[in-house]
Amino acid sequence: MRKRNSLFNSYVFIFPSLFLTLALGIYPLIWALRYMFYDYQGYGEEKFIGIDNFTRLLRDTEYWHSVYNTFIYAGGKLIIVLPLSLILAVILNRGIKGRVLLRAVYFMPTIISTSVMAIVFFTIFNSYNGLLNQFLLKYGLISKSIDWLGPDYAMITVIIMAIWGAIGNYMLLFIAGLQGIPDDLYESASIDGANVVQKFWYITIPMLGPVLQMIVMLAIINSLKGYESIMVMTEGGPFGKTDVMYLYVYKLFFPVSATSPTVQQIGYGSAAGFVTALIVGLITIAYFRMSKRLNQD
């Protein structure tokens, strides 16, 4: 009887998570997989069209341009945020005064709402009355306002915003990895005459191997999937310069603003979402295989 009650209590605790997973995860996935083969706008008749959505996607230059933008966005973010996060982690892992406060300050952007962060950066980089242009003009660093959200600088601007929002998260993960490295290794290296750079390169980096592998994987996936801040700040514009994969798919299901109405394309959006998830999955698998091969070597 006691065993039966214990089993019942276990199922009671599991049920809410299981229900939410089925309702918000499994069911929408099955629903989307079904509509990949239909012409459906969210209302009216569902017309089976086979693989026409996929053939249309192959010819959709806007979608493949968003794929290109995604790689530019993810690459620009990763190249800067990972080394910078590691450097900050190494500095703040030392016994410097105020390191706890500094860790909190750098981590703060991670817990700020994505929409709020995008609005703040829009206020800073606004082309007409943005705080950055006002500062640069005031001190004579530029002669006229720079169009930070224009075609030439919009991608750079959203990458800067992404770096600011992600650096604290990866910094804490690196700090957790650094705290697992024994101090004896650094003391032995110091006795042998190793300098700071040598200890970092020959002790810190190798000992961080498993943690670094996990952090890079998370950073790649998050960078490829990120779109919320871009949606709020630029809506993928101007002229599609910041339109990334998941934002493109999102706009097939929902209008991003009242000024840019979009007719729902549920079937085509489901096909685009499937291909997008496949691209991210293939990149993740390729990274796993590459990292596994490097570990074996």
Buried (B, 14 or more C-beta within 10 A) or exposed (E): EEEEEEEEEEEEEEEEEEEEEEEEEEEEEEEBEEBBBBBBEEEEEBEEBEEBBBEBBEEBEEBBBBBEBBBBBBEBBBEBBBEBBBEBBBEBBEEEEEBEEBBEEBBEBBEEEBEEBBBBBBEBBBBEEBEBBEEBBEEEEEEEBBBBBBEEBBBBBBBBBBBBBBBBBBBBBBBEBBEEBEEEBBEEBEEEEBEEEEBBEEBBEEBBEEBBBEBBBBBBBBBBBBBBBBBBBBBBBBEBBBBBBBBBBBBBBEBBEEEEEBEBBBBBBBBBBBBBBEBBEEBBEEBEEEBEEEEEE
